[in-house]
Amino acid sequence: MAVKFENSRGDLTSYAGLAIAEEIGAKSGLRKALIDHLPMSERKTSLRNKDFSKALSYVYGFVVGADCINDLERLYEDCGFRHFCRNHSFTASCLGGFLKNLSQYNITKISENLRDFAFRSRLQTVQDRDFIIDIDSTFHEQCAKQMEGLEYNYENKWGLSSIEAFDQYGFQYFMGVRHGSAFTANGAPGIIRHVFARVPRTMHRILRADSGYCNYDVIRACKDLRVDFVIAARENMYKKYIHRVKTWRKPKEDIKLRDGRCCEVGSTVYYAKGINQAYRIVFMRARKKQPSLFEGQYDYRAFLTSYGEHEKKDWQVILFYRKRGNAENFIKEIKNGYDLHHFPCQRLNANKAYGLLAAYAHNIMRVMAHRLDSEQVPYHKRIRFRMICIAGQVVKKARQTIIRVRESFRKEVHAWLTMNQNISNGTG
């Protein structure tokens, strides 16, 4: 049967679910986090509001699935999206210029507020005394030649690098875009101090990181802030301690290497130079498939930790560290969900701002994800399908904007917001 098209007198939107994102952003302090630290923040109110509208365009654009700046210009054709961006619309060149106008001071302040925004978003979602930060870096391969910061990395790939910090629930506390050849742990001690500085000491604060972050500066930062840690150790650090392990045991849990070989575990004391404190280093070893007279009979892995054996057994430290791999899933999510495989601007500062605004959107989406399903937390594609890309009619009357949606969705949103309010008030 042929489909017949007719004109509609009402304004329609494809993104009625942005009302939920706006509610989450308001409770987490999105306006306060951004508006005072934009280029026009010290000028008259109309200019401040325009800059805030541009920032919102990026955040909500990431939420609905925009892959580039040109997508934002197209999204303004949707009256619902335009409403949530404070009824402003801008060209792609104007939006690009907004990012270029952000100074290093603006970017630093927006980054500091990202930490607070992420923590408030977490409080909307979960009540957990354990505050675990996983820090990691990733590479963004580029095809451009003129962008600032483009360099070859250790794999001879051309592009930019970034370093991120997530908690165990996927909320993002730091996003830093940097030169492509930057070493994985560059700036890590400052990031650790930045993230944990505002976290109450009544919470159990923990850092997990791979071997790239196993250095004395990172350990000292954790010691100064009284943060527990489990960090994979590099071979040149742990090799001289292997012979000190007196007892090797089979773990209670079935712990294996990636290739499936069964392991034994053991531990000994590790002395960190210049810190005047002894830590514990946990080993796992598996017999080689082809033992060598010169290279030994075992393959080893090691983990440096501040936990004593009375707090976590050797096998528990290893299993706890392995949960760090979830951070790699969060990195994949921000790269695939917001197309942060690439960055759009020539200036490095502009790309830093672009990544930060994506991080704000990511935290909003994580709140929605945990509310949809706290057991099997969904990723962005399912969230957009269920809660964002919802058809509605935009009606304006009595100086109010009303979005009419189907009844089943309205009831679902009402129940969801009620639950969210209860958690925010500490009653859920």
Summary of the structure (lengths in Angstrom):
residues: 428
radius of gyration: 24.4
end to end distance: 50.2
largest distance: 85.6
contacts: 1341
relative contact order: 0.15
helix: 44%
strand: 22%
